[in-house]
Amino acid sequence: MRATSVKTASTWLGTASDTVVLDHDDRHRRRVTMKGTRGSSFLLDLPEATSLRNGDALVLDDGRLVEVVAAPELLFEVRGDDPPHLVRIAWHLGNRHVPTQILAKALRIRRDHVLKEMLRGLGARVVEIEAPFDPEGGAYTTPTAQHRHEHHHDDTHDGHGHSHDH
């Protein structure tokens, strides 16, 4: 059995025949064997690497759907004093290319003790949580083909001196 296409969360209704629970890294795939929580095994065989989102459905050869569920991960929830403070914090995370989930009043990142100290130094409140992680995909992404752009450039901006090869 193969899954060769994805229906985004907002485009399908009904009941899935099975579920796969995947962390953020395991949700970026093209071809891999998967096993559902109800025991079905299948080959994910997509035409290109795709970032699956919580609630998406993998379409099996026989038309059945397998729902994608984002697994809980160890995260920091980061809060600022007000929206401008939170934007400054987000800028510092983005400047370091930290995958970040943006919520209405908080940011979520994977736990990292170095980042925790930096965030506290910026005056942020940092709380350890366990929750699904669904970071922003970036400027060159689409919902079903995240991070498939092919550009290469070596630049240094704002003095942090590293490459941006993708």
C-alpha positions in Angstrom: 0.0 0.0 0.0 1.3 3.5 -0.9 0.3 7.0 0.0 1.0 9.2 -3.1 -0.7 12.5 -2.3 -1.7 14.7 0.6 -5.0 16.5 1.4 -4.4 19.6 3.5 -6.3 19.8 6.8 -9.0 22.2 5.5 -9.8 20.2 2.4 -11.0 16.8 3.7 -13.9 15.7 5.8 -14.9 12.3 7.2 -13.1 9.7 9.2 -9.6 8.6 8.6 -8.9 4.9 8.5 -5.8 5.3 10.6 -3.5 8.0 12.1 0.3 8.6 12.1 1.7 10.6 15.0 4.9 12.4 13.9 7.2 15.1 15.4 8.1 18.1 13.4 11.2 16.5 11.8 9.3 13.4 10.8 6.6 15.5 9.2 9.0 16.6 6.4 9.2 13.6 4.1 9.1 12.4 0.6 9.6 8.6 0.8 9.5 6.5 4.0 7.7 3.5 5.4 5.1 4.4 7.9 2.9 2.5 10.4 -0.3 3.9 11.7 -1.6 3.8 15.3 -4.2 1.2 14.2 -1.6 -1.0 12.6 -1.7 -0.2 8.9 1.7 -0.1 7.2 2.3 1.8 4.0 4.9 3.6 1.9 4.7 7.3 1.8 5.8 8.0 -1.8 5.3 11.6 -2.6 6.7 13.3 -5.8 8.7 15.8 -3.7 9.6 16.3 -0.1 6.6 17.8 1.7 6.1 19.3 5.1 3.0 17.6 6.6 0.9 19.6 9.0 -1.3 18.5 11.9 -4.7 17.5 10.4 -3.4 16.7 6.9 -4.5 13.4 5.4 -2.3 11.0 3.4 -4.3 9.4 0.5 -3.7 5.7 0.1 -3.9 3.9 -3.2 -7.3 2.5 -2.3 -8.7 5.9 -1.4 -8.6 5.6 2.3 -7.1 8.5 4.3 -4.5 8.4 7.1 -4.6 11.5 9.3 -1.4 13.2 10.3 -1.2 14.2 14.0 1.6 16.4 15.3 3.3 14.6 18.2 4.0 16.6 21.5 7.6 17.8 21.8 9.7 19.5 24.5 9.4 23.2 23.8 9.8 26.6 25.3 6.8 29.0 25.2 8.2 32.5 25.0 6.3 35.6 26.0 7.1 39.3 25.9 5.8 42.3 27.8 3.8 43.6 24.9 3.6 43.0 21.1 6.6 45.2 20.2 8.7 43.3 22.7 7.6 40.0 21.3 8.4 41.2 17.8 12.0 42.1 18.9 12.3 38.6 20.5 11.0 37.0 17.2 13.6 39.0 15.3 16.5 37.7 17.4 15.2 34.1 16.9 14.8 34.7 13.2 18.3 36.2 12.9 19.6 32.9 14.3 17.3 30.8 11.9 15.6 29.2 14.8 12.4 27.3 13.7 9.7 29.2 15.5 5.9 28.7 15.9 4.1 32.0 16.1 1.0 32.2 18.3 -1.2 35.2 19.0 0.6 36.1 22.3 3.6 33.8 22.3 6.3 32.1 20.4 7.3 28.4 20.6 10.7 27.0 20.0 12.4 23.7 20.7 14.2 23.6 24.1 17.8 24.8 24.0 19.6 26.1 27.1 21.7 28.6 25.2 18.6 30.2 23.6 16.8 30.2 26.9 19.6 32.3 28.4 19.5 34.7 25.4 15.7 35.0 25.6 15.9 35.7 29.4 18.6 38.3 28.6 16.1 40.0 26.3 13.6 40.1 29.1 11.4 37.3 27.8 9.4 34.9 30.0 10.3 31.4 29.1 8.2 28.4 30.2 8.9 24.7 29.5 6.0 23.0 27.9 5.2 19.9 26.0 3.0 20.4 22.9 2.9 19.8 19.1 5.4 21.9 17.3 4.3 23.6 14.0 6.9 26.3 13.1 6.5 28.8 10.3 7.6 27.4 6.9 9.4 30.4 5.6 9.0 32.9 2.8 9.6 30.4 0.0 7.1 27.7 1.1 3.7 26.5 0.2 1.4 24.5 2.5 2.1 21.2 0.8 5.7 21.6 -0.5 7.5 23.4 2.3 11.1 24.4 1.9 11.5 23.0 -1.7 13.1 26.2 -3.1 16.4 25.9 -4.8 18.5 29.0 -4.3 22.1 29.3 -3.3 23.8 32.3 -2.0 26.5 33.1 0.5 25.8 36.3 2.2 26.6 37.9 5.5 24.0 40.2 6.9 23.9 42.1 10.1 27.3 40.7 10.9 26.4 37.2 11.9 28.6 35.8 9.1 27.2 32.5 7.9 26.0 31.0 4.7 22.4 30.7 3.5 22.8 27.6 1.3 19.6 25.7 1.1 
